Amino acid sequence: MRQVRPLLRARADEVCELCGERRGEEAHHRQKRRGPDRDVLSNLLWLCSACHHVRVHAHPSDARLMGWIVSEVESPAATPVFRRGILVLLADSGEVLTTDHSY
């Protein structure tokens, strides 16, 4: 995680990837942490404390629909995620690939 954390912060510009506000600094694993293969950029979101605990973990069903939580059988890199109101794919390279949809 140490190697990927600076890249995660840079991708997010140190702003929460859900709300876009400059609050807190927490890495969220979209897919459960089990070994070093989970510490890749496609599996991580940089979140403020409120979004991490209130929006994601307090409402796991909604979080799954938004791509903030990914099941063990899915690939985080292939699972779209709502990031600051836009549906995107997160690449392990750190790129944010937009789709044709925004809400």
Contact map, one row per residue, 1 for C-alpha under 8 A:
1111100000000000000000000000000000010010000000000000000000000000000000000000000000000000000000000000000
1111110000000000000000000000000000000000000000000000000000000000000000000000000000000000000000000000000
1111111000000000000000000000000000000000000000000000000000000000000000000000000000000000000000000000000
1111111100000000000000000000000000000011100000000000000000000000000000000000000000000000000000000000000
1111111110000000000000000010000000000000000000000000000000000000000000000000000000000000000000000000000
0111111111000000000000000000000000000000000000000000000000000000000000000000000000000000000000000000000
0011111111100000000000000000000000000000100000000000000000000000000000000000000000000000000001000000000
0001111111110000000000000000000000000000100111000000000000000000000000000000000000000000000001000000000
0000111111111110000000000000000000000000000001000000000000000000000000000000000000000000000000000000000
0000011111111100000000000000000000000000000000000000000000000000000000000000000000000000000000000000000
0000001111111100000000000000000000000000000000000000000000000000000000000000000000000000000001100000000
0000000111111111100000000000000000000000000001000000000000000000000000000000000000000000000000000000000
0000000011111110000000000000000000000000000000000000000000000000000000000000000000000000000000000000000
0000000011111111000001001000000000000000000001000000000000000000000000000000000000000000000000000000000
0000000010011111100111100000000000000000000001110000000000000000000000000000000000000000000000000000000
0000000000010111111111111000000000000000000001110010000000000000000000000000000000000000000000000000000
0000000000010011111100000000000000000000000011100000000000000000000000000000000000110000000000000000000
0000000000000001111100000000000000000000000000100010000000000000000000000000000001111000000000000000000
0000000000000001111110000000000000000000000000000010000000000000000000000000000000010000000000000000000
0000000000000011111111000000000000000000000000000000000000000000000000000000000000010000000000000000000
0000000000000011001111100000000000000000000000010000000000000000000000000000000000000000000000000000000
0000000000000111000111110000000000000000000000010000000000000000000000000000000000000000000000000000000
0000000000000011000011111000000000000000000000111000000000000000000000000000000000000000000000000000000
0000000000000001000001111100000000000000000000111000000000000000000000000000000000000000000000000000000
0000000000000101000000111110000000000000000001111000000000000000000000000000000000000000000000000000000
0000000000000000000000011111000000000000000001111001000000000000000000000000000000000000000000000000000
0000100000000000000000001111100000000000000111100000000000000000000000000000000000000000000000000000000
0000000000000000000000000111110000000000000111100001000000000000000000000000000000000000000000000000000
0000000000000000000000000011111110000110001110000000000000000000000010000000000000000000000000000000000
0000000000000000000000000001111100000000001110000000000000000000001111000001000000000000000000000000000
0000000000000000000000000000111110000100001000000000000000000000000011110001000000000000000000000000000
0000000000000000000000000000111111000100000000000000000000000000000000010000000000000000000000000000000
0000000000000000000000000000101111110110000000000000000000000000000000000000000000000000000000000000000
0000000000000000000000000000000111111100000000000000000000000000000000000000000000000000000000000000000
0000000000000000000000000000000011111110000000000000000000000000000000000000000000000000000000000000000
1000000000000000000000000000000011111110000000000000000000000000000000000000000000000000000000000000000
0000000000000000000000000000000001111111000000000000000000000000000000000000000000000000000000000000000
0000000000000000000000000000101111111111001000000000000000000000000000000000000000000000000000000000000
1001000000000000000000000000100010111111101100000000000000000000000000000000000000000000000000000000000
0001000000000000000000000000000000001111111100000000000000000000000000000000000000000000000100000000000
0001001100000000000000000000000000000011111110000000000000000000000000000000000000000000011111000000000
0000000000000000000000000000000000000001111100000000000000000000000000000001100000000000111101000000000
0000000000000000000000000000111000000111111110000000000000000000000000000001100000000000010000000000000
0000000100000000000000000011110000000011111111000000000000000000000000000000000000000000000000000000000
0000000100000000100000000011110000000000101111100000000000000000000100000000000000000000000000000000000
0000000110010111100000001111000000000000000111110000000000000000000000000000000000000000000000000000000
0000000000000011110000111111000000000000000011111011000000000000000000000000000000000000000000000000000
0000000000000011000011111100000000000000000001111111000000000000000000000000000000000000000000000000000
0000000000000000000000111100000000000000000000111111100000000000000000000000000000000000000000000000000
0000000000000000000000000000000000000000000000011111111000000000000000000000000000000000000000000000000
0000000000000001011000000000000000000000000000111111111100000000000000000000000000000000000000000000000
0000000000000000000000000101000000000000000000111111111110000000000000000000000000000000000000000000000
0000000000000000000000000000000000000000000000001111111111000000000000000000000000000000000000000000000
0000000000000000000000000000000000000000000000000111111111100000000000000000000000000000000000000000000
0000000000000000000000000000000000000000000000000111111111100010000000000000000000000000000000000000000
0000000000000000000000000000000000000000000000000011111111110110000110000000000000000000000000000000000
0000000000000000000000000000000000000000000000000001111111110010000000000000000000000000000000000000000
0000000000000000000000000000000000000000000000000000111111110000000000000000000000000000000000000000000
0000000000000000000000000000000000000000000000000000011111111110000000000000000000000000000000000000000
0000000000000000000000000000000000000000000000000000000111111111000010000000000000000000000000000000000
0000000000000000000000000000000000000000000000000000000000111111100000000000000000000000000000000000000
0000000000000000000000000000000000000000000000000000000100111111110000000000000000000000000000000000000
0000000000000000000000000000000000000000000000000000001110111111111110000000000000000000000000000000000
0000000000000000000000000000000000000000000000000000000000011111111111000000000000000000000000000000000
0000000000000000000000000000000000000000000000000000000000001111111100000000000000000000000000000000000
0000000000000000000000000000000000000000000000000000000000000111111110000000000111000000000000000000000
0000000000000000000000000000010000000000000000000000000000000011111111000000001111000000000000000000000
0000000000000000000000000000010000000000000010000000000100000011111111000000000011000000000000000000000
0000000000000000000000000000111000000000000000000000000100010011011111100000000000000000000000000000000
0000000000000000000000000000011000000000000000000000000000000001001111110111001000000000000000000000000
0000000000000000000000000000001000000000000000000000000000000000000011111100000000000000000000000000000
0000000000000000000000000000001100000000000000000000000000000000000001111110000000000000000000000000000
0000000000000000000000000000000000000000000000000000000000000000000000111110000000000000000000000000000
0000000000000000000000000000000000000000000000000000000000000000000001111111011000000000000000000000000
0000000000000000000000000000000000000000000000000000000000000000000001011111111000000000000000000000000
0000000000000000000000000000011000000000011000000000000000000000000001000111111100000000010000000000000
0000000000000000000000000000000000000000011000000000000000000000000000000011111100000000111100000000000
0000000000000000000000000000000000000000000000000000000000000000000000000111111100000000100000000000000
0000000000000000000000000000000000000000000000000000000000000000001001000111111110000000100000000000000
0000000000000000000000000000000000000000000000000000000000000000011000000001111111000011110000000000000
0000000000000000000000000000000000000000000000000000000000000000011100000000001111100111110000000000000
0000000000000000010000000000000000000000000000000000000000000000011100000000000111111111000000000000000
0000000000000000110000000000000000000000000000000000000000000000000000000000000011111111000000000000000
0000000000000000111100000000000000000000000000000000000000000000000000000000000001111100000000000000000
0000000000000000010000000000000000000000000000000000000000000000000000000000000001111110000000000000011
0000000000000000000000000000000000000000000000000000000000000000000000000000000011111111000000000100111
0000000000000000000000000000000000000000000000000000000000000000000000000000000111101111100000000111111
0000000000000000000000000000000000000000000000000000000000000000000000000000000111100111110000011110000
0000000000000000000000000000000000000000010000000000000000000000000000000000111110000011111000011110000
0000000000000000000000000000000000000000111000000000000000000000000000000001100110000001111101111000000
0000000000000000000000000000000000000000110000000000000000000000000000000000100000000000111111111000000
0000000000000000000000000000000000000001110000000000000000000000000000000000100000000000011111100000000
0000000000000000000000000000000000000000100000000000000000000000000000000000000000000000001111100000000
0000001100100000000000000000000000000000110000000000000000000000000000000000000000000000011111110000000
0000000000100000000000000000000000000000000000000000000000000000000000000000000000000000011111111000000
0000000000000000000000000000000000000000000000000000000000000000000000000000000000000001111001111100000
0000000000000000000000000000000000000000000000000000000000000000000000000000000000000001111000111110000
0000000000000000000000000000000000000000000000000000000000000000000000000000000000000111100000011111000
0000000000000000000000000000000000000000000000000000000000000000000000000000000000000011100000001111110
0000000000000000000000000000000000000000000000000000000000000000000000000000000000000010000000000111110
0000000000000000000000000000000000000000000000000000000000000000000000000000000000000110000000000011111
0000000000000000000000000000000000000000000000000000000000000000000000000000000000001110000000000011111
0000000000000000000000000000000000000000000000000000000000000000000000000000000000001110000000000000111
